[in-house]
Amino acid sequence: MSNKLVPFFEPRSVAIIGASAVPGKPGHEVIRNIQENGYIGKIYPVNPKGGRIREIDVWSSIASLPREIDVAVIILPAAATAQALRECADQGIRHFVLSSGGFAEVDEAGAEIQRELVRIIQERGLHALGPNTSGHTSTPQGFTSTFFPQGKIRRGRVSYVAQTGNFGTHTLKYILTGEHFGVARVVGLGNKIDVDETDALEYLGTDPETAAILIYIESFKRPRRFLEVAREVTRRKPVVLLKSGATEAGRQAAIAHTAAMASPDRIVDGMLRQAGVVRIADYTQLILAGKALSMLPLPRGNGVSFLAPSGAMLAVLSDYCERLGLHIPPMEPENVRRLQAISPSYIRMRNPVDIWPAALSSGVEAAYREGMEIVLQDPAVDAVVPVMMLTRETGVPDPGFIAELAGKYPAKPILVTFSGAKECMDEYKAALEPRGIPTFQEIEQPFAVLSIMERCRRAMNRPG
Amino acid sequence: MSNKLVPFFEPRSVAIIGASAVPGKPGHEVIRNIQENGYIGKIYPVNPKGGRIREIDVWSSIASLPREIDVAVIILPAAATAQALRECADQGIRHFVLSSGGFAEVDEAGAEIQRELVRIIQERGLHALGPNTSGHTSTPQGFTSTFFPQGKIRRGRVSYVAQTGNFGTHTLKYILTGEHFGVARVVGLGNKIDVDETDALEYLGTDPETAAILIYIESFKRPRRFLEVAREVTRRKPVVLLKSGATEAGRQAAIAHTAAMASPDRIVDGMLRQAGVVRIADYTQLILAGKALSMLPLPRGNGVSFLAPSGAMLAVLSDYCERLGLHIPPMEPENVRRLQAISPSYIRMRNPVDIWPAALSSGVEAAYREGMEIVLQDPAVDAVVPVMMLTRETGVPDPGFIAELAGKYPAKPILVTFSGAKECMDEYKAALEPRGIPTFQEIEQPFAVLSIMERCRRAMNRPG
């Protein structure tokens, strides 16, 4: 792979320009993060004071560094960054993470420094992420350049590209503390003087560690090239994108944020669709879709079955599916007959499945287990959502039976949601998600996610 | 108040026909529920075996009961219900909760029994909730007729009416275990042979305990009268309604559930809007809107301010607000100046508020506290959403400062959401919600709820 991002994601060695012995300082925390993520490459802290930082010998100057360092993370005041960049280039370093802020996002003086960085990069043939980036992460290499005290970052199958510092810091913190899925690569684009979303998409598109790509963007640096690359990548793996500035209020806020002119939204929308990119509207969906795409294959079709302990939920969720374009197919007569056999005769079983009478007569676990197995076996059903009734009073089955079914029918995604006591939901989440079965607190969420997955599937299989 | 529901919600005495000494049986659990909710009226268990149940003397027959019992809860097989109803009527009981299933929702034999119940009710001038109801609850009286082992039901300011057994059982269980708000009245309508959504709306419309009414419905029994009542009630308090059957798939599921023909949806939609009823589309919004309406006054206008630690979130949420019809007003120059004063000069402060630079320079608590106070003081701002950045690493302020601000500006709802570590979010929820400040796990939710509140406000203030 000749993509310029390869050394960023697979660095054999890294220099930290502006390393600090003081815990809490960015130049210290970045080293702690690298160590805690189990990086096996070599780390070169640079600080004029020398000594040792976190048990690593410190180099007193850039000029004293050995040759053949893959990446340098520069954590210096904006004004000192250009000089450091030049000195590193003199030492043969070609890839840089420019972590500091204080550039074009701040004022004209910062913009002038940023232009200087651009000149150096172009003259010397360097590559840089940032400036003003929250860094990047590559869990297969146990590497990260973030200085946000993230700790060990869980490895997973999805990768994120974000034109915001929040993703790699606070949002990732939420994923690590509130969810059970992990990430392959994370890139905070920052001010994009060099590496941009198109470079990232190109790298991730052929990255075997990345099963799906999720992007947050405010403006495209090279829209035409982005679409070209996207057209290819989206045939191989899902590309889900949130772009702000869809409305005038959002456009104003995006301009205030990155000072980049947002493109007219309707045009963007059509072009993204044509390129197979699945555009979403909510920030939270970046997390929920990431969870599902990290754990599940795409369903093979648009046929959904769900089981709920309430006719009302069946009705409301049927409405919801139809609005989302999800199909609730009728099942084969034999499977309808089998569903009928597990249920009291008074209820006419169909898809979606009212599991309440069966749960009353045969117990919660038996009803859900048999009901789910029947719908999983139906050829018209591509994905299954059990709305688990979970209260101590009605009996909480061991969630293992869902994991068994997921193992037995690996091509048909199972997305779990709930009705009942909060602590039981939390138990299910903690038990199922580490085994690769996503759960969702709210009954609408699995369907919102399935509709994103269905759009990804259609994009991958589109003609032309 | 002459509404026929008064004795249901304010019963001075209750008979349990089909009381059971066996824990777990509905005829036992209903008594446990009543006791655990602190009911101070008299309880008359009826069971031919006599003896004592849960330390209450059992009456061996309906005929032996004293006169002047307000309500009887009949928990007998469907086939025995009609006879019990007659005997109770002979004893002067006029109000009934018919808890058993096995009527029209089951088969033609059940439908025939149900018709018999209707005849008895009409001939004897009785009133009945159900059959096939999960019961009703009246927390100001510490009373409930549900046999689902709910335990103590938290008292609150919102009331729910639901044409589904799930609400009063599993959904209420979620509210009691996963949320901190409570309810005033809850009604499970069941098969609606007598008490229907219109009766409930009429009662709740003048009920001083009920600040807002939330309804789940599949079909209207008396649509014209419902709209008449709604037109009145919606000028006094919010009425939020979820009706399934909005799509063909939902209509099919609703028919399978209650066998009632759903009305053409577009007509329903327009008529509800004209009557000031705020229709929602998601089941989860019944919970989220209930939380906000139980804790907060309606905002006085459509002006929203929010503070987020990320320009990306500001942009995405601005898009979201515009889609929802929420206005993000510019602030008074003096307040913009004050915001600027708490922030590094490089960022041009505006509404919505990028609080990140201020948090970096002054600390998280000071930045949010001062930023929130400034926007709360702006006359164009009617509600405020802080997206709290919460990670141990950046410092988690004591949430008390938000409660202080809420107390100082009681007319301006504050809805809290988060970016950061899950355990910090949980701490905030546990600290703030019991003090009347709703929190929301997902950053979009406060705005979805504010848009429902804004529709309620407009409905209350509509001309005509």
Interface residues (C-beta under 8 A of the other chain):
Chain A: E105 V106 D107 G110 F148 P149 A162 Q163 T164 G165 N166 F167 T169 H170 T171 K173 Y174 T177 G178 Y216 E218 L242 S244 G245 A246 T247 E248 A249 G250 R251 Q252 A253 A254 A256 H257 T258 A281 D282 Y283 T284 P309 S310 G311 A312 M313 L314 A315 V316 L317 S318 D319 Y320 C321 E322 R323 I328 Y346 I347 R348 R350 P352 D354 M389 T391 E393 F418 S419 G420 A421 K422 E423 M425 Q441 E442 I443 E444
Chain B: E105 V106 D107 G110 F148 P149 A162 Q163 T164 G165 N166 F167 T169 H170 T171 K173 Y174 T177 G178 Y216 E218 L242 S244 G245 A246 T247 E248 A249 G250 Q252 A253 A254 A256 H257 T258 A281 D282 Y283 T284 P309 S310 G311 A312 M313 L314 A315 V316 L317 S318 D319 Y320 C321 E322 R323 I328 Y346 I347 R348 R350 P352 D354 M389 T391 E393 F418 S419 G420 A421 K422 E423 M425 Q441 E442 I443 E444
